[in-house]
Amino acid sequence: MQLEVPIDTGEGSPVVVLHGYAMLPETYRGLAELLATRCRVIIPDLFALRGRWSYGEVFDAFTHTLDDLGLDQISMIGHSFGGAIELGFASAFPERVVELVFSDTLAVSREWGLAREALRHPERLTRLATPAATYAFFRNWITHPRQLVDAAMWAFTSWRDGEAADVERAGVPAYVMWANRDSVLSRSDGSRFAAALGAPFIVASSPDGRTIDHDWMFQQPELFFEHLIGLGLEALS
């Protein structure tokens, strides 16, 4: 089994973007277009699966997808839920990973606020999102409700401290970026995750003083892109 890959654009070093919970690859189109000026951007769909969602099946499908695309060495950018998939892959195959960027990610916490809030009050999450993100959220809940429930339950119960330690021991370059006002995930959790990775912890700011929230990766793609350039990533050099 392989994942659908709706976005594969640009040329150069491959950068795989893993999207957030209940989002679509298209939600990140703005960022993909900016990245594509410097590299090849691949965004697979983590929820468009048949049958029940399980981490093992998604992990295997993701690996097979990379193999089919001929991607032996990749840089990865994971947002929110997608960061957990990113971390798992880097832990299992550190030799295939050039560098890692985690943005407001699932990190090391067992209880994930976004998934919990989505299950209880999905309408409240529209306050955080652009129209495109709201569309993606409800479209996924209409087309893949079973998969989203399964994914949320996995997020509640899984534990990733060991995987972070594996990545640190392997010496994979990693960066953790956090919105200066993430209303979904705590900054302290992100800081602990960065420490477990042995990675810099960057709290993002906006030159105009605007507040940056959890979904800044696609709400403010230009700002996110500027912060990526500031990291000095090999794929974007």
C-alpha positions, 0 to 999 in steps of 0.5 A: 500500500502507498499513500496518495501524493497530491503535491509533488512540485519543484526540483532539487533536494527532496523535502517531504512535508507531513500535514497536521491532523485532519488537514489536506496536502492542499492546505499547505499549497502556499508553503509548497509553492515557496519551497518549490523555488528552492527544492522538490516538495512532496506532500503525501496524504496521511488519512486517505486510506481504506479501512482502519487507520493504524500507525503501522500501516501508515508508516509502511505506506509512507516508506513504500511511497518514498521508495516508489518515488526513488527518494533515498535521502530526504529532509522532512518538515512535520506540522502538528500530528505529522511530526509524530510520523516524521519522528517515527521514520527518522527513528527507524531510518536515520540514514535516510534523513538529511535534516528534520524540522518540527513545527508545533508538533505532537512531540512527546506528550501523550495527550494531544489537545487538538485531537481531543478537542476535535473529537469533543467539539470540532466546530471550535477548531474553526476559530484557529483556521483559515477558510481553506483549513476549515474546509479541509477539516470538515472534508476529512471528517466527512470522507474519512471519519473512521480514520481520524478517530483511529488516528486521534486514539493513537495520538492519545496513547502512543509515547515517543520519548524513545524515538526522540532519543534514537534520533539524537543518538543517530546525530540527525540534525533537527530543529523545533519551531513553535508559534509564540502563542500556540493555543493548542499545544503547550510551549513547555511540551515543545521545549521538552521535545527539543531537549529530548532531540538535542535540538534548538528550540525556536519560538517564532516571531513576526516582524510586525508584532502579530501573534502567531498561532498553531497553524502559522505554517499554512496561515502565514506561509511567507513567515514560516518560509523565512524562518526555514531559511534562517535555519540554514537547511541543507535542502534550501541552500 
